[in-house]
């Protein structure tokens, strides 16, 4: 059976991520397309945008 493909545009709002450069934990608040970027909010309340390759998405894609 073929593996299901998950698009970066399908990551649910509220998903936790780790910024690769700083190790900071952030939450996804919005997805922008072309190119795909994630608008995030840090635990300190600071909003910032990251490209998909700049973050590690926690618990994504779903295992089943």
C-alpha positions as CSV (number, residue, x, y, z in Angstrom):
1,X,0.0,0.0,0.0
2,X,1.3,3.5,-0.9
3,X,2.3,6.0,1.8
4,X,0.0,8.9,2.2
5,X,1.6,12.2,1.3
6,X,1.2,15.1,3.8
7,X,1.5,18.7,2.5
8,X,3.1,21.4,4.7
9,X,-0.1,23.3,4.0
10,X,-2.0,20.7,6.1
11,X,-0.2,21.2,9.4
12,X,-3.0,22.1,11.9
13,X,-3.0,25.5,13.6
14,X,-1.8,25.2,17.1
15,X,0.9,22.7,16.3
16,X,4.1,23.1,18.3
17,X,7.4,23.6,16.4
18,X,11.1,24.0,17.3
19,X,13.1,26.7,15.5
20,X,16.2,25.0,14.2
21,X,18.6,27.9,14.6
22,X,17.7,28.9,18.2
23,X,15.9,25.9,19.7
24,X,13.0,28.1,20.7
25,X,9.6,26.4,21.0
26,X,6.8,28.2,19.0
27,X,3.1,27.5,18.0
28,X,1.7,27.7,14.6
29,X,-1.0,30.4,14.2
30,X,-1.2,30.7,10.4
31,X,0.1,29.3,7.1
32,X,1.0,31.5,4.1
33,X,1.4,30.0,0.6
34,X,3.9,30.6,-2.2
35,X,6.4,30.0,-0.7
36,X,4.9,28.1,2.2
37,X,5.8,30.0,5.5
38,X,4.5,29.5,9.0
39,X,3.4,32.4,11.1
40,X,4.2,31.5,14.7
41,X,4.0,32.8,18.2
42,X,6.6,32.2,20.8
43,X,5.9,31.5,24.5
44,X,6.9,35.2,25.1
45,X,4.1,36.2,22.7
46,X,6.4,37.3,19.8
47,X,5.0,36.6,16.4
48,X,7.5,35.6,13.6
49,X,7.4,33.9,10.2
50,X,9.6,30.9,9.3
51,X,10.1,28.9,6.1
52,X,9.3,25.2,6.3
53,X,13.0,24.3,6.4
54,X,13.7,26.6,9.4
55,X,11.5,24.6,11.9
56,X,11.1,21.0,13.1
57,X,7.4,20.3,13.4
58,X,6.5,18.2,16.5
59,X,4.2,15.2,16.1
60,X,3.7,15.8,12.4
61,X,2.8,14.0,10.2
62,X,0.3,11.8,11.9
63,X,1.6,8.3,12.5
64,X,-1.5,6.4,11.2
